[in-house]
């Protein structure tokens, strides 16, 4: 875990903040989550031979890694969420309620041919996430258009896949909450943001040099920051070596700000349809009592508290699952030693805002920690030999 935290520390820059203790791979070294590496558009974060590789000089600040991170362990700053929302609201007001977000490449190619007050620029459409889109819909957007450049020839092409996933999820949510707003991805700038008499443009040819200049500037700033730190012998802040366990025996919980904003925006849209939805954002935990060993490790490692421990006055105990707090990080399925826990992709829409909870009562532990001989008994069960003695 220490090595992983040191790797992620290298990723810190003016473009992105790393909240190491939120990362499921830091919380659980056996976690399977590699979404940041899978979605990284520039090769800054990669995964090879079971090893995470961080190349901070390659970061272009696109923010796609922050979009796919289920726990918001990565926070984008180019721009930050609050600034991006404000920019979108300003552009939406100038465009009579139409929200348009476009990648830098197509805007660079169309320089001088469109009204910059009516469109918001991002390095890559992978920067856009659901809380932004649903908030725009809740705040009066008539339609939301994401404009891509020529992704087939772009170095950041993988970001389009993330944008498509986000679009699909946002549309499922908006439809379920009975919103008329639709999010679409287009290869052309809408006619209403073009200046009068503007001609068609070649995004690949005219935007190439401007795009390369922007990327070079981003890389230079990161390299300069590293050089200054080395020259002045400024040491990076030492990362914590472990996470402090709370009184209930679990690791600290938190709900990502983006998830709270998304739920707030959905609540403002009103009541959803009473249907099940399948998105990339939420999961529904199901536990098989026949396989469960009552270890409660799923609750211990859950980053958001979507799985929590409970204990009754009569001595019964178990875990509760709150679907609305689940971020589908799959830390619970990765930690379960007996495959007793299953994470369904479908959740009831009404459960996301109602605080609905599923309670699972667990069987008494065969060797409870309170028993001073629990280690002895556990070792006998593990090894399968009864001739083990204490001294």
C-alpha positions, -999 to 999 in steps of 0.1 A, spaced: 0 0 0 29 24 8 44 19 -26 10 26 -43 6 58 -22 40 70 -32 32 64 -69 0 83 -67 18 112 -50 38 117 -82 5 124 -99 -1 155 -78 1 187 -100 -17 219 -108 -40 197 -130 -51 171 -104 -53 164 -67 -50 129 -54 -69 120 -23 -49 88 -16 -70 75 13 -101 74 -9 -86 51 -34 -100 16 -31 -66 1 -41 -50 20 -12 -78 8 12 -75 -27 -1 -44 -39 -18 -63 -67 -35 -89 -44 -50 -95 -49 -87 -102 -13 -96 -80 0 -124 -104 25 -139 -81 54 -139 -54 35 -158 -80 21 -182 -95 55 -190 -63 77 -190 -61 94 -223 -24 103 -224 -6 74 -208 0 93 -176 -15 64 -157 -11 29 -170 -11 -7 -159 13 -34 -170 23 -68 -155 2 -62 -123 19 -29 -117 6 7 -119 29 30 -138 27 68 -132 43 92 -158 33 127 -145 50 144 -174 24 129 -198 -6 144 -179 -26 168 -201 -51 177 -174 -80 163 -192 -97 150 -160 -110 118 -175 -94 98 -147 -114 118 -122 -146 112 -141 -142 74 -139 -129 72 -103 -158 59 -83 -147 74 -50 -134 107 -64 -99 99 -52 -88 120 -82 -99 156 -84 -96 176 -117 -86 212 -117 -85 221 -154 -110 235 -147 -124 225 -112 -160 213 -109 -173 245 -96 -157 266 -123 -168 242 -150 -204 244 -138 -203 282 -137 -188 284 -172 -216 261 -185 -243 282 -168 -228 314 -183 -226 299 -218 -261 285 -214 -275 319 -205 -258 334 -236 -272 306 -258 -309 309 -247 -308 278 -226 -287 256 -249 -257 240 -231 -227 233 -254 -194 218 -242 -167 211 -268 -132 196 -268 -103 220 -273 -93 204 -306 -125 212 -325 -126 247 -310 -90 254 -320 -98 243 -355 -128 267 -356 -110 296 -340 -127 329 -351 -157 311 -365 -178 307 -334 -191 328 -304 -169 318 -274 -195 331 -250 -219 303 -261 -197 273 -257 -174 258 -229 -141 243 -238 -126 212 -222 -94 194 -230 -114 162 -237 -150 153 -234 -140 127 -209 -139 156 -184 -177 158 -183 -195 137 -157 -231 131 -147 -234 155 -118 -226 184 -141 -251 173 -168 -280 166 -144 -274 198 -126 -275 217 -159 -308 200 -167 -322 208 -133 -312 245 -137 -331 249 -169 -310 236 -198 -332 230 -229 -307 206 -244 -271 196 -237 -247 190 -266 -212 176 -262 -191 183 -293 -162 160 -302 -133 167 -325 -119 141 -349 -114 115 -322 -101 88 -346 -69 108 -352 -67 124 -317 -41 113 -291 -68 115 -265 -93 94 -284 -100 70 -255 -117 99 -237 -147 96 -261 -155 62 -246 -159 78 -211 -180 106 -226 -203 81 -242 -207 62 -209 -215 94 -191 -240 105 -218 -258 72 -216 -260 73 -178 -271 109 -177 -299 101 -202 -311 71 -182 -313 93 -151 -330 122 -169 -356 99 -185 -362 81 -152 -368 115 -135 -391 126 -163 -369 154 -175 -373 164 -212 -337 172 -215 -315 150 -236 -277 148 -237 -262 142 -271 -227 139 -286 -222 156 -320 -193 158 -344 -203 194 -354 -207 227 -336 -244 237 -334 -253 264 -359 -265 288 -333 -230 292 -318 -213 299 -352 -207 334 -362 -227 347 -391 -211 337 -424 -187 313 -408 -174 286 -432 -170 249 -425 -136 240 -411 -113 210 -410 -108 201 -373 -79 178 -380 -58 202 -401 -64 236 -385 -63 224 -349 -32 203 -349 -6 229 -341 -27 247 -315 -35 214 -298 1 204 -297 10 238 -282 -15 234 -254 -2 199 -246 34 211 -246 25 239 -222 8 215 -198 38 191 -199 63 219 -194 44 232 -163 45 198 -146 82 193 -154 90 228 -142 72 221 -109 92 189 -104 125 207 -112 118 236 -88 110 211 -60 142 192 -66 164 224 -69 150 239 -37 152 205 -20 115 207 -12 103 173 -1 69 161 -9 45 156 20 50 122 34 19 101 27 2 84 57 14 48 60 -20 34 71 -56 44 75 -68 49 110 -95 24 120 -126 40 136 -142 30 169 -166 6 151 -137 -13 135 -142 2 100 -120 24 78 -132 61 75 -163 66 53 -171 95 30 -196 104 2 -179 120 -28 -190 156 -34 -200 147 -70 -223 120 -58 -240 144 -33 -244 170 -60 -259 145 -84 -284 132 -57 -293 169 -49 -300 176 -86 -321 145 -90 -341 154 -59 -348 188 -73 -361 172 -105 -388 155 -84 -400 119 -80 -385 92 -103 -404 65 -121 -407 33 -100 -384 13 -121 -350 -4 -119 -321 13 -136 -287 0 -148 -259 26 -148 -222 28 -141 -228 47 -109 -247 25 -84 -249 -11 -74 -271 -32 -51 -255 -56 -27 -269 -91 -23 -254 -115 4 -258 -152 4 -262 -162 41 -251 -198 33 -217 -186 21 -212 -157 45 -187 -162 74 -200 -132 93 -166 -115 91 -182 -81 82 -151 -72 62 -173 -58 35 -185 -31 60 -149 -26 73 -136 -16 38 -166 1 22 -154 36 14 -188 54 16 -205 35 43 -230 20 18 -224 -12 38 -225 -6 76 -223 -28 106 -253 -31 130 -259 -49 163 -291 -54 181 -297 -53 219 -305 -90 218 -270 -98 205 -280 -102 168 -257 -85 143 -250 -81 107 -246 -55 79 -270 -30 63 -268 -18 27 -278 17 15 -280 16 -23 -281 54 -25 -246 56 -10 -230 29 -32 -205 41 -57 -200 7 -74 -163 5 -66 -166 -32 -60 -143 -31 -29 -169 -53 -11 -168 -81 -38 -130 -79 -39 -127 -83 -1 -152 -111 4 -132 -143 8 -161 -168 2 -178 -150 -27 -208 -146 -5 -214 -111 -17 -228 -101 -51 -231 -66 -65 -261 -63 -89 -259 -36 -116 -296 -28 -112 -311 -6 -85 -345 8 -78 -345 45 -88 -367 53 -58 -342 38 -34 -315 63 -44 -332 92 -27 -354 75 -1 -326 62 22 -338 26 16 -318 0 34 -314 -38 31 -306 -55 64 -287 -88 65 -285 -107 98 -254 -128 102 -248 -161 119 -228 -160 152 -191 -162 147 -176 -196 154 -146 -180 170 -156 -146 182 -127 -121 189 -139 -117 225 -129 -153 232 -93 -154 245 -88 -187 227 -102 -175 193 -68 -176 176 -61 -211 188 -95 -223 175 -92 -205 142 -58 -221 136 -72 -255 143 -100 -249 117 -75 -234 92 -49 -262 94 -74 -290 101 -53 -303 130 -67 -305 166 -33 -311 182 -24 -274 186 -18 -261 221 -14 -227 238 14 -217 262 
